[in-house]
Amino acid sequence: MGNSNAVRAALDHAGLKQKNLAEVYGVSKQSMNNKFKRDAWFGKDLARIAELTGAELAFVFHDGTKIRIQTDSQKDDQQEEEQ
């Protein structure tokens, strides 16, 4: 499955649409549609989408080890909790 299909599935699971994602990114529906067509996703995009949809982004290894990738806002929240 391409990343665009994974993003669509995550949005659908969260009850969101591409237009909602366009609003979050502050771009037009057409610009977001182009991003989906090009399958042009950076790691930072995927982390942001995971946060928006209530999912997590992680490296999952065959032995079951999972290393979670945090967004900048999640890092900020963690630092505030530690203080």
N, C-alpha and C positions, 0 to 999 in steps of 0.2 A: 504494500500500500504506500503510495506517495505521501509526502508530508501534507499536501493539501487535503487529501482524503482523510488523513488522521485529524487534521484541524477541523474539517467539516464534522467528523464523527464526534469530536470533543464538544464542539458547539451544540450539535444536536442533542447530545446527552445532557447538556446543561440547559437546554431549552432556549438557546440563543441562535441567532442568524448571522450571516455575513454582514448584514447592515449594522448589527450591534457592534461587531468587531471594527467596522469602518468608523463608527462613532468614537470608539475608544481610542483609535489611532488618529482621529481627527482628519480623515481623508474621505473622499467621495466613495460612493458604492462602486463606481466604475474602477477607481484606482485599486480598491480592495479586490474586485473581481479579477483585475489584471494580475495581482499578486498570486491569487489562487491559480490562475491559468499558467503562470510561469513556474509555479511551485517554488517560489522564491522566499524561503523562510530561513532566517538566521536563528541561532540558538537563543538569542535574547527574545526574539519574537515568540518562540515556542514556550519559553519560560513565562512570558507575559500572558500567553493564551492559557497556559496551565493554571496560572493564578486566577485569571478571569473566570474560568470554568470550574474552579474548585478542585482541580486535579493537581497532581505533582509531576514534575519532570525529573527523571532519574536515569542513571546508568544501572541496568539490572544485569548481573552476571549469571552464568550458567549454574553456579553453586548457590544461587539465591541471594548473594550479597547485593544490596541496593545502596547506591550513593545518590542522594537527593541533590538536585540543582536548585538553588534559591534565586529568586529575583532580588533586585536591589531593595525593594520595599520590604521583602521578607527579612533581608539582612538587617535593615534599619530597625524593624520590629524586634528582632532577636537582640540587637545591641541595646535597645531601650530596656528590654526585660532584664538584661544582665547588669544594668546600672542600678 
